[in-house]
C-alpha cells in the first residue's frame, strides 16, 4: 500500500485550485502525487489528511474531483483511495467531490 501523508510529503498549508494559485495547490497535488500513485500502484493508496492547517474546497475539488475529470472512474477511486482523518466530514466531502464529477449515486 502506498501512503501519502499530506502534511509530511506535500504541505501543512495546502490551498488553491491551480498551479498559479501558489505552490501547494490541488492541481499540483493531483498531478504530482495522486496520479503517479494511482498509475504505479495496483493496491490501495492511503491518504493521511490530518496535520494540515485546513483545506479549502477549491483544493479538494481540484485534487480529488479532478481525478474523475481526468479519466479515472469514481468507482475505482472510491475503491482504491483510503482516506484517513479524525474529521469524518472531511472524508465525506472528498468522496462527494469524486461522486459529483461522475454523477454516480451517493450510495457507492
C-alpha positions as CSV (number, residue, x, y, z in Angstrom):
1,X,0.0,0.0,0.0
2,X,1.2,3.5,-0.9
3,X,0.9,6.0,1.9
4,X,0.7,9.8,1.2
5,X,0.8,11.9,4.4
6,X,-0.1,15.4,3.1
7,X,1.5,17.3,6.0
8,X,4.8,15.4,5.6
9,X,5.0,14.9,1.8
10,X,3.2,17.9,0.4
11,X,2.5,20.8,2.8
12,X,0.9,21.8,6.1
13,X,-0.7,24.7,4.1
14,X,-2.5,23.3,1.0
15,X,-4.5,25.9,-0.8
16,X,-5.8,26.9,-4.2
17,X,-7.0,25.1,-7.2
18,X,-4.4,25.7,-9.9
19,X,-0.6,26.0,-10.0
20,X,-0.8,29.7,-10.5
21,X,-2.6,29.9,-7.1
22,X,0.5,29.0,-5.2
23,X,3.0,26.2,-4.6
24,X,0.7,23.8,-2.7
25,X,-2.4,23.8,-4.9
26,X,-4.8,21.0,-5.7
27,X,-3.7,20.6,-9.3
28,X,-0.1,20.0,-8.2
29,X,-1.2,17.5,-5.5
30,X,-3.3,15.6,-8.1
31,X,-0.7,15.6,-10.9
32,X,2.5,15.1,-8.9
33,X,1.2,12.8,-6.1
34,X,-2.2,11.2,-6.7
35,X,-1.9,10.4,-10.4
36,X,1.6,8.8,-10.2
37,X,0.5,6.8,-7.1
38,X,-2.6,5.5,-9.0
39,X,-0.7,4.7,-12.1
40,X,2.2,2.9,-10.3
41,X,0.3,1.0,-7.7
42,X,-2.4,-1.7,-8.1
43,X,-3.3,-1.6,-4.4
44,X,-4.9,0.9,-2.2
45,X,-3.5,4.3,-1.6
46,X,-3.8,5.6,1.9
47,X,-4.1,9.4,2.1
48,X,-3.4,10.8,5.5
49,X,-5.3,14.1,5.7
50,X,-4.6,15.2,9.3
51,X,-1.9,17.6,10.4
52,X,-2.6,20.5,8.0
53,X,-3.9,23.9,8.8
54,X,-7.1,23.2,6.8
55,X,-8.4,22.5,3.4
56,X,-10.4,24.8,1.1
57,X,-13.0,23.5,-1.3
58,X,-11.1,24.5,-4.4
59,X,-8.0,22.4,-3.3
60,X,-10.1,19.4,-2.5
61,X,-12.3,19.6,-5.7
62,X,-9.3,20.0,-7.9
63,X,-7.2,17.3,-6.3
64,X,-9.8,14.6,-5.9
65,X,-12.7,15.6,-8.2
66,X,-10.1,16.4,-10.8
67,X,-9.1,12.8,-10.9
68,X,-12.5,11.9,-12.4
69,X,-12.4,14.9,-14.8
70,X,-9.0,13.5,-16.0
71,X,-10.2,10.0,-16.7
72,X,-10.3,7.9,-13.5
73,X,-13.6,6.4,-12.7
74,X,-15.3,7.3,-9.4
75,X,-15.9,3.7,-8.6
76,X,-12.2,2.9,-9.0
77,X,-11.2,6.0,-6.8
78,X,-13.7,5.2,-4.1
79,X,-12.3,1.6,-4.0
80,X,-8.6,2.4,-4.2
81,X,-8.3,5.7,-2.2
82,X,-8.4,5.1,1.6
83,X,-8.9,8.4,3.2
84,X,-7.8,8.8,6.8
85,X,-8.8,11.7,9.1
86,X,-10.1,12.3,12.5
87,X,-12.6,14.6,10.8
88,X,-15.1,12.3,9.2
89,X,-16.9,15.2,7.5
90,X,-13.7,15.9,5.5
91,X,-13.7,12.3,4.2
92,X,-17.3,12.6,3.2
93,X,-16.6,16.0,1.5
94,X,-13.8,14.5,-0.6
95,X,-16.0,11.5,-1.6
96,X,-18.7,14.0,-2.5
97,X,-16.3,15.8,-5.0
98,X,-15.5,12.4,-6.6
99,X,-19.1,11.4,-6.9
100,X,-20.3,14.8,-8.1
101,X,-17.9,14.6,-11.0
102,X,-19.2,11.3,-12.2
103,X,-22.9,11.8,-11.4
104,X,-23.0,8.4,-9.6
105,X,-25.2,7.7,-6.7
106,X,-24.1,8.7,-3.2
107,X,-24.8,5.1,-2.1
108,X,-21.5,4.0,-3.5
